Structure formats: C-alpha cells, structure tokens
Amino acid sequence: MANISTRGYVGTGASVMIAGFILAGGSQHAKIIARGLGPSLAQAGVSDALPDPVLQLHDSNGALLASNDS
C-alpha cells in the first residue's frame, strides 16, 4: 500500500467514521503512519472540524492494537 486518504462527516455513536486497509506481502510486520486531524483543519478553513479526534487501529479480529486520543 502506498497511500490512502479519506474525508467525510464524522460524529459520535453510529456516526463514527470507519476506514479500512489491508497490508499484504511476505513480511509478517509492517510499519505504517496513520494520523487523524482535528483542530488544525479549522485553521485551514474546514468547518465543523473535530475538536478532539480519537484514532484507533484494530486487527482483522477486532482487537485493539493501538489508540491515540490527543
């Protein structure tokens, strides 16, 4: 995978945004960079930017691998 980008309305509860990707190849370990933007988008003119986004990474079984709540 080289790049993926998603933009859409995000809320709470049933309105959360879920994006997915699949990593394939011969290696059992892969390094990725994932980020979620919030307040800095408002500075760029995006209305209704999230004030405090949470980013979670889950494996294919749904187990939480990493989380960031800045």
C-alpha positions in Angstrom: 0.0 0.0 0.0 1.4 3.4 -0.9 -1.3 5.8 0.2 -4.9 6.1 1.3 -6.9 9.2 2.1 -10.5 9.5 3.4 -12.6 12.6 4.0 -16.2 12.6 5.3 -18.5 13.7 8.1 -17.6 12.2 11.4 -19.8 12.2 14.5 -20.3 10.1 17.6 -22.1 6.8 18.2 -23.4 5.4 15.0 -21.9 8.3 13.1 -18.3 7.4 13.6 -16.1 7.1 10.5 -14.5 3.7 9.8 -11.8 3.4 7.2 -10.0 0.2 6.4 -6.9 -1.0 4.6 -5.2 -4.3 4.1 -1.5 -4.8 4.1 -0.2 -7.8 2.1 3.2 -9.2 1.3 5.8 -11.5 2.5 6.6 -9.7 5.8 4.8 -10.5 9.0 5.5 -7.0 10.3 4.8 -3.7 8.6 5.3 -0.1 9.6 2.6 2.4 8.8 1.9 6.0 9.6 -1.7 6.9 10.5 -3.0 10.3 11.6 -6.3 11.9 12.4 -6.6 15.7 12.1 -9.0 17.8 14.1 -8.5 21.4 15.3 -5.7 22.1 12.7 -8.3 21.6 9.9 -10.3 24.6 11.2 -7.2 26.7 10.7 -7.3 25.6 7.1 -10.9 26.7 6.7 -12.7 23.4 7.2 -15.9 24.0 9.1 -17.1 21.6 11.9 -13.6 20.1 12.4 -13.4 17.6 15.3 -12.2 19.3 18.5 -10.6 16.1 19.9 -10.4 13.2 17.4 -9.5 9.6 18.6 -7.6 7.3 16.3 -7.8 3.5 16.9 -6.1 0.7 15.0 -7.6 -2.8 15.1 -6.5 -6.1 13.7 -8.7 -8.3 11.5 -10.3 -9.9 14.6 -11.3 -6.5 16.0 -8.6 -6.5 18.8 -7.3 -3.0 19.6 -3.6 -2.7 18.5 -3.1 1.0 19.2 -5.0 4.1 20.2 -4.3 7.8 20.3 -6.6 10.3 22.0 -4.7 13.6 21.9 
